[in-house]
């Protein structure tokens, strides 16, 4: 069921489905809560699933020039407090994973488990920050062109034709995001901190899901920091959009993780 919440005089859209253990799903950059529809259908059979449109995305409004991961986490907490929920499992895709990490740092006692999906604990490198700045300039010049180029590049090269229909759908939704909202997220991701030690030291179930052919996150670079730790690393065969490219495997993996928590 789609609902709306007033947060600092802006509208936040979220969905709630099912009953039981609480699972909070946080989408990625240029996405919205609908990316989780197939996951929600399965997980809500035995759990209460909350999907929140992050600041400036989907049906949630923009809050300012920059949306830091901490700013997003505070908004997420406000929604969950509004629902009178105290403890939950967090699953974050890409930028949603960065926000989940910020949430775990700010509000550790509320987290029962943390899963990063096609995401990383590492901060942006110097080169990545330069690329973020270039992206910001590109958005300011023509955000529609930026979106049309960005979305296909999230899929593994082999899958761009196979999932052409899905790419068009995601692109059309992303074109509804305002240029300022896109910039606010890029600025926030650029300055996020390294959370590797936090994730390694999380005394709760923790999982990292990575795509072997992810064009955004090089597999070895982002999996190596967590080898020989308590973090469970799951490897899927394709790109950054595991909820589309490896849907069945992802859903079974997430269902098992939620059960473990």
C-alpha positions in Angstrom: 0.0 0.0 0.0 1.4 3.4 -1.1 1.4 6.0 1.7 2.8 9.5 2.2 4.6 11.1 5.1 5.4 14.8 5.8 9.0 15.2 6.7 10.5 18.7 7.3 7.7 20.2 5.1 8.3 17.9 2.2 6.5 14.7 1.1 8.0 11.3 1.4 6.4 8.3 -0.4 6.7 4.8 1.0 5.0 1.4 0.8 4.3 -1.2 3.5 3.3 -4.8 2.8 3.0 -8.0 4.9 3.4 -8.8 8.6 6.2 -10.1 10.7 9.9 -9.4 10.8 10.5 -5.9 9.5 12.6 -5.6 6.3 13.5 -2.1 5.0 14.4 -1.8 1.3 16.4 1.2 0.1 16.7 1.7 -3.7 19.7 3.1 -5.6 20.5 6.3 -7.5 18.0 7.2 -10.2 15.6 4.5 -9.0 12.6 4.4 -6.7 10.8 1.9 -4.4 9.2 0.2 -7.4 12.5 -1.5 -8.2 11.8 -3.8 -5.3 8.3 -5.0 -6.5 9.4 -8.6 -7.2 11.4 -8.8 -4.0 8.6 -7.4 -2.0 6.1 -9.9 -3.4 8.2 -12.7 -2.1 9.5 -11.3 1.2 6.1 -9.9 2.3 4.7 -13.4 2.4 6.4 -13.9 5.8 7.7 -10.4 6.7 6.7 -6.8 6.9 8.4 -5.0 4.0 8.9 -1.3 3.9 10.1 0.4 0.7 10.9 4.1 1.0 11.5 6.5 -2.0 14.7 8.3 -1.0 15.0 12.1 -1.0 14.5 13.6 -4.5 13.5 10.2 -6.0 10.1 8.7 -7.0 7.4 10.3 -5.0 9.7 11.9 -2.4 10.6 15.6 -2.7 14.0 17.3 -2.7 15.3 18.6 0.6 18.3 20.8 -0.4 21.4 21.2 -2.5 23.1 18.1 -1.1 21.6 14.9 0.2 24.3 13.3 2.3 24.0 9.7 3.2 23.4 10.7 6.8 20.6 13.1 5.8 18.9 10.3 3.9 19.4 7.9 6.9 17.7 10.4 9.2 14.7 10.7 6.8 14.5 6.9 6.8 14.5 6.8 10.6 11.7 9.4 10.7 9.5 7.2 8.5 10.2 4.1 10.6 9.5 6.0 13.8 6.2 7.2 12.3 5.3 3.6 11.7 6.3 2.8 15.3 8.9 0.3 14.2 12.0 -0.2 16.4 14.3 -2.8 14.9 14.7 -3.9 11.3 16.8 -5.6 8.6 18.2 -3.2 6.1 18.8 -4.1 2.4 20.3 -1.4 0.2 20.9 -1.4 -3.5 23.9 0.7 -4.6 23.3 4.2 -3.1 20.8 2.6 -0.8 23.6 0.5 0.6 25.6 3.7 1.4 22.5 5.0 3.2 22.1 1.7 5.1 25.7 2.0 6.2 25.2 5.5 7.4 22.0 4.4 9.2 23.9 1.5 10.9 26.5 4.0 12.1 24.0 6.5 13.4 21.4 4.1 14.9 23.2 0.8 15.5 20.7 -0.5 18.1 17.9 -0.5 15.5 19.6 -2.7 13.0 19.1 -6.5 13.1 21.0 -7.3 9.9 22.5 -5.4 7.0 22.8 -6.4 3.3 24.6 -4.4 0.7 23.5 -5.3 -2.8 25.7 -4.1 -5.7 27.1 -1.6 -3.3 30.4 -1.0 -1.4 31.7 0.1 1.9 34.6 2.0 0.3 34.6 5.8 -0.1 35.0 7.4 -3.5 38.5 7.4 -4.8 40.1 10.7 -6.1 39.3 9.6 -9.6 35.7 8.7 -8.7 35.2 12.1 -7.1 36.4 13.7 -10.3 33.9 11.6 -12.3 31.2 12.7 -9.9 32.0 16.3 -10.6 31.9 15.6 -14.3 28.5 14.0 -13.9 27.2 17.0 -12.0 28.3 19.3 -14.8 26.6 17.0 -17.3 23.4 17.0 -15.3 23.4 20.8 -15.2 23.9 21.0 -18.9 21.3 18.3 -19.9 20.0 16.0 -17.2 17.9 14.0 -19.8 20.9 13.1 -21.8 22.8 12.1 -18.6 19.9 9.8 -17.5 19.6 8.2 -21.0 23.3 7.3 -21.0 23.6 6.3 -17.3 20.8 3.7 -17.0 22.0 1.3 -19.8 25.5 1.5 -18.3 24.3 -0.1 -15.1 23.7 -3.4 -16.9 26.4 -5.8 -18.0 27.2 -5.3 -21.6 25.7 -8.7 -22.6 22.3 -7.8 -21.0 21.7 -4.3 -22.5 19.8 -5.7 -25.5 18.1 -8.6 -23.5 16.7 -6.1 -21.0 16.0 -3.3 -23.4 12.3 -3.1 -22.3 13.3 -2.8 -18.6 16.0 -0.2 -19.4 13.4 2.0 -21.2 11.0 1.7 -18.3 13.7 2.7 -15.7 14.9 5.5 -17.9 11.4 6.9 -18.3 11.0 6.9 -14.5 14.4 8.4 -13.9 13.6 11.2 -16.4 11.0 12.4 -13.9 13.7 13.2 -11.3 14.6 16.8 -11.2 18.1 17.9 -12.1 18.6 19.4 -8.6 17.7 16.0 -7.0 20.2 14.2 -9.2 22.9 16.7 -8.3 22.0 16.5 -4.6 22.6 12.7 -4.6 25.8 12.9 -6.6 27.2 15.5 -4.2 26.2 13.3 -1.2 27.7 10.1 -2.6 30.9 12.0 -3.5 31.6 13.0 0.1 30.5 9.8 1.9 32.9 8.2 4.3 34.6 4.8 4.2 32.5 2.4 6.2 34.6 -0.8 5.7 35.5 -1.1 9.4 31.9 -0.5 10.5 30.6 -3.2 8.2 33.3 -5.7 9.2 32.7 -5.0 12.9 28.9 -5.2 12.7 27.9 -7.8 15.3 24.8 -8.7 13.3 24.3 -10.8 10.2 25.9 -8.9 7.2 26.0 -9.7 3.6 27.6 -8.3 0.5 26.1 -9.1 -2.9 28.2 -8.3 -6.0 27.8 -8.9 -9.7 30.8 -10.6 -11.4 30.2 -8.3 -14.5 29.2 -5.2 -12.7 30.3 -2.2 -14.8 30.1 0.2 -11.9 31.8 -1.8 -9.1 34.8 -3.9 -10.0 34.2 -7.2 -8.3 37.7 -7.9 -6.8 38.2 -4.3 -5.6 35.0 -4.3 -3.6 34.9 -7.9 -2.4 38.6 -8.1 -1.2 38.2 -5.9 1.9 35.7 -8.4 3.3 37.4 -11.7 2.7 38.1 -13.7 5.8 35.6 -11.6 7.8 32.2 -12.3 9.2 30.6 -10.7 6.1 29.0 -13.3 3.8 29.9 -12.5 0.2 27.5 -13.6 -2.5 28.5 -13.5 -6.2 25.9 -13.2 -8.9 26.9 -13.6 -12.6 25.9 -10.3 -14.2 25.8 -6.6 -13.7 24.8 -3.8 -11.3 21.0 -4.4 -11.6 20.8 -7.8 -9.9 17.1 -7.4 -9.2 16.6 -7.6 -13.0 19.6 -9.4 -14.4 19.7 -12.2 -11.7 16.2 -11.8 -10.2 15.6 -15.4 -9.1 19.0 -15.9 -7.5 18.7 -12.6 -5.8 15.3 -13.2 -4.3 16.3 -16.6 -2.9 19.5 -15.0 -1.5 17.6 -12.2 0.2 14.9 -14.5 1.6 17.6 -16.7 3.1 19.4 -13.7 4.6 16.1 -12.4 6.2 15.5 -15.8 7.7 19.0 -15.8 9.1 18.4 -12.4 10.8 
